[in-house]
Amino acid sequence: MSGSVVIAGIGPGDDDLVTPQVTDALAKATDIVGYFPYVDRIAPRDGLTRHGSDNRVEIDRSQHALEMALEGKHVVVVSSGDPGVFAMAAAVFEALENGPKDWLNIDISVLPGITAMLAASARAGAPLGHDFCAINLSDNLKPWSIIEKRLRLAAEADFAMAFYNPRSKSRPEGFERTLEILKDACGDDRPIIFARNVSRPNETIKIVPLSQTTADMADMRTMVLVGSSQTRIIEREIGTIVYTPRSLAK
C-alpha cells in the first residue's frame, strides 16, 4: 500500500488564511504530525490520528512521518506560516536524505502557506516592498556569531528585514543585542514594526522609531519588521501605512 507525506503551511493563525489546497490535504489525511500548538489547530475527526510533539524534535517528527507513510498512511506534517520558511519542509528533507533508501520512493509534496512575515507586512502596508531578507534570531540551530554577522551585513546592504523568533525567556539578551547592532549600523531612525499574534483576535501592531525600541517590545509571538533607509510612513487618521518604494534612485 502506497502512502504519502504532505508538508503543509497552515498560515499565521486565522483559519481564513489557510489555502484551499491545504484544507483539502488535511481532509484526506490519516495522520497529522507537528508541534503541539499547530496540531491542536486541526479539528479531531474519525479516521484521523494527531501526533503532537515538542518544538525541538523536528528530525524525530520527520522520521516518524516518513515511517508512517512507508506503512501506507497519508501523513500531513503541519507548520505555521509556510513550511519552507524556518519550518518543517527542510527538516523532512534532511531526514529523507539521511534515512533508509526505501524512503526515497515515498510520495512527498510541499504545500505553501501565508507566512507571519507576509501577514505582518500586509497589516502594516508594504514595508517589504523592495529588497528584503528574513533572519531567524534563534541560536538553537546556529551560533550567535553567524546571526550577528548576517545582521550587520543586511544592515550594510540596506535591506528591509523580517525577524523570526526574536526574543524568548531563555535568551532575552539576543534581541537586546540585535537592537544595539541595528542602532549602530543603520545610521538613521527607520521604522520598526512589532506585529504580535498576527491575524488572531488579540493582534497588535506597533510602529516604533528604531531609536525608541526596547527589547521587551518583542517576544516569541512577535514578528519584527525593520524598514530600510528608503521606507516611508504615511500618517493618516484612519491608520498609519508603512511602505518601501519599489523604485530606487540610480
VENMOUR-V278199 format. One record per backbone hydrogen bond with DSSP energy under -0.5 kcal/mol. CO is the residue of the C=O (numbers start at 1). NH is the residue of the N-H. E is the energy in kcal/mol with one decimal. If there is no record, write none. Layout:
BEGIN
{{CO;NH;E} {CO;NH;E}}
END
This chain:
BEGIN
{{1;3;-0.5} {3;107;-0.8} {4;75;-2.8} {5;109;-2.1} {6;8;-0.7} {6;77;-3.0} {7;111;-2.9} {8;10;-0.5} {8;79;-2.1} {11;81;-2.3} {14;17;-2.1} {15;18;-1.6} {17;114;-0.6} {19;23;-2.4} {20;24;-2.3} {21;25;-1.7} {22;26;-2.6} {23;27;-1.7} {24;28;-1.1} {25;29;-0.8} {26;29;-0.5} {30;49;-2.2} {31;76;-2.6} {32;51;-3.4} {33;78;-2.7} {34;53;-1.6} {35;38;-1.2} {35;39;-2.3} {36;40;-2.4} {38;41;-0.8} {39;42;-1.8} {41;43;-0.6} {45;48;-1.7} {49;32;-2.5} {50;52;-0.6} {51;34;-1.8} {53;36;-1.9} {54;57;-1.0} {57;61;-2.6} {58;62;-2.2} {59;63;-2.7} {60;64;-2.2} {61;65;-2.0} {62;66;-2.4} {63;67;-2.5} {64;68;-2.2} {65;69;-2.0} {66;70;-2.0} {67;71;-0.9} {68;73;-2.1} {69;3;-0.7} {69;72;-1.7} {73;4;-2.0} {73;75;-0.8} {74;30;-2.8} {74;31;-1.7} {75;6;-2.8} {75;77;-0.5} {76;33;-2.5} {76;78;-0.6} {77;8;-2.6} {79;10;-2.9} {81;11;-1.6} {82;85;-1.6} {83;89;-2.4} {83;90;-0.5} {84;86;-0.7} {87;91;-0.7} {88;92;-2.6} {89;93;-2.1} {90;94;-2.0} {91;95;-2.3} {92;96;-2.5} {93;97;-2.5} {94;98;-1.6} {96;99;-1.1} {100;103;-1.3} {101;104;-1.6} {102;105;-1.3} {103;106;-1.7} {106;108;-0.7} {107;5;-2.8} {109;7;-3.0} {110;112;-0.5} {111;9;-1.6} {113;115;-0.5} {115;119;-2.4} {116;120;-2.7} {117;121;-2.0} {118;122;-2.2} {119;123;-1.8} {120;124;-1.7} {121;125;-2.0} {124;242;-2.4} {126;129;-1.6} {126;244;-2.3} {131;160;-1.7} {133;162;-2.0} {135;137;-0.7} {135;164;-2.2} {143;146;-1.0} {143;147;-1.3} {144;148;-2.8} {145;149;-1.9} {146;150;-2.4} {147;151;-2.4} {148;152;-2.2} {149;153;-2.3} {150;154;-2.5} {151;155;-2.2} {152;156;-2.4} {153;157;-2.2} {154;159;-2.2} {155;158;-0.9} {160;133;-1.9} {161;226;-3.2} {162;135;-2.8} {162;164;-0.6} {163;224;-1.6} {164;137;-2.6} {168;171;-0.7} {169;172;-0.5} {171;174;-1.1} {172;176;-1.1} {173;177;-2.2} {174;178;-2.0} {175;179;-2.4} {176;180;-1.7} {177;181;-2.3} {178;182;-2.3} {179;183;-2.7} {180;184;-1.8} {181;185;-2.5} {182;186;-2.8} {183;187;-0.5} {188;190;-1.0} {190;210;-2.0} {191;227;-2.5} {192;194;-0.5} {192;208;-3.0} {193;195;-0.7} {193;225;-2.4} {194;196;-0.7} {194;206;-2.1} {195;223;-3.2} {196;204;-2.0} {197;200;-2.0} {200;203;-1.8} {204;196;-2.7} {206;194;-3.1} {206;208;-0.6} {208;192;-2.5} {209;212;-2.0} {210;213;-1.5} {214;217;-1.8} {215;218;-1.5} {219;222;-1.8} {221;197;-2.2} {222;166;-0.6} {222;224;-0.5} {223;195;-2.8} {223;225;-0.5} {224;163;-3.3} {225;193;-3.1} {226;161;-2.4} {228;231;-1.1} {230;245;-0.6} {232;243;-2.4} {233;235;-0.6} {234;241;-2.4} {236;239;-1.2} {241;234;-3.3} {242;126;-3.2} {243;232;-3.8} {243;245;-0.5}}
END
